[in-house]
């Protein structure tokens, strides 16, 4: 069976540094930090009092007021990003076969806002169960894919992947596989997350996963810097319209890039820490390269997971050097989490967008906030520090890894 080609024909994004895909790209190019003091709740007593929030967002500008009340913010974000991508793709909703259009989404946590709200309200009461009838439909992680399908009438494959911070990347790889196997013509894929809540910040803080640089939040996410002290929580969403190449060509669609491979692996090592020798990361990049029939010398840029954690950054760089050998010195490497923070289950979606725009514009977005490079990282590696760099880019790897040892790599290519 000949596998079909898969291309990206629409993009949407709602991020801490831009509320549309073009705004997001401008923020990336300019090295904009999205980190600031938390406004979602009073964080005065928390060890970490800042995050990368979505700014100037009113869901009622996009969604009917009655519907907004039935949606957790993670679903609101997903619907807005998906709508931008659908419109950007130029799909004629009156003409396409909606049985051949699916939604495969990613989220690591889902409706933590509504879960926290309902449980806190119950705890404050007299023990009488007074729960909102929309509590469960607002909370469950798969609901965002359902909402997107219902909005447009898409009746193809529909589900949500949950693999912690690799969730959205896993969703994109699954969508890619469904299309190339002929199971769908078009799939809306991506991810959304909205975990900047007392429970979200408090839980990750208790794990010592978050930066505590409260005196300078805009510089707190500093991948590869010797003084990095944890990641910065982010929120938002991004969506890609993945489409079978011949189907896209037949309708005259614009094509951003081609997906040529994806890999998945497990560290099988620890609940939260990466394998110190990067074995799972080595395996996932090799798997993606093999799946795409791409020689490692063809890779120009790696958008790394790069969370700004003491262990994670070193493990990933170690793995890159083991996989790419001497070619590692010819790569551009950057962590866009230095600007957006870590969107958890949605990270792979916004970073896929960053990777695709890098291909389209031939610009590598920077790793900002690098003041004192970690001496354990080979000084000959180009980490694209503090300023975007122009270069010829043909093929890009996007890496995402999640708690539990979940790893995913996607390879995007400039269309020939």
C-alpha angles and dihedrals in degrees: 000000000000112000117231124236119250126209138179113244104165138032135192131174140179109183144154090262101040137010096216132039094257091047090049092052091050089052091050095048093049095047095243120179117220095193121114142134114309115260099175093081141351103284096174094120096043123101089227113045102172139065143161101268127181105253135216092005121150111178091203088068086069108019132047112263094240091051093048089062090058094052132078111222091255088062092044090054092047094050093050094049092045092050091053090050094048091050092044091053093059092225112170101226091195095057109035123095100250092196085068096052120085140177120225111174137174134220130154100201110010121188101012091142095061093038091055093045096050095045093047091050091051092048091053093053134076095268095271108135107242105163128163110254088228093054096103098037089050094048107044113101096226094057096089091063088050092052093049092050092047093050093057102023094244107168102180128101110329128186146110126243119219116196102135111249092355092059100105093043090051088051091053092048091048091050090049091052095047091053098044089050090054096248093124140008097214133016128187105218138171137089147262137201137177108178101139093119135116089266095045097047093037094049097049090042091054088057090054088238098125131078114249096200093131093156092063112021094164090064098037097099101069113155116198092011115129090230098052111135106181142312130298117235115242136183138199140079145258133197135199127195105220115195139178106258099234091046090052093046092049093057093043095245122173110245122214099184145324125253106223104171149001136194136193131189145154130236091211086200120096143353095249111353122088120239104274092228092044094238095155092046092049089050095049095050091047089049092052092047091050093046091052096043086232123150112228089236088066094064114101105172138021119200096205130208086240101162098172094249121139096239103030100056093051094046092053095047090048090053093048091054092048093050100040102032112182091357088068087078090059094053130095110225124188142163114217089187085082085075106028101034118224114312092191108209092011095050095095091053098054090041091052087055090050090050093049093048089049087058093045096047100030091232127123112216114229138250100235130197096044106146103150114021114222106256091217089070115085106257091217093066115100105230092173090238122204098332135060116251130210118222143142105280122186104152131026133190120209115198128196129171132185142202108275090046098279113159131186134176127186127192120211123189135195105249113256 
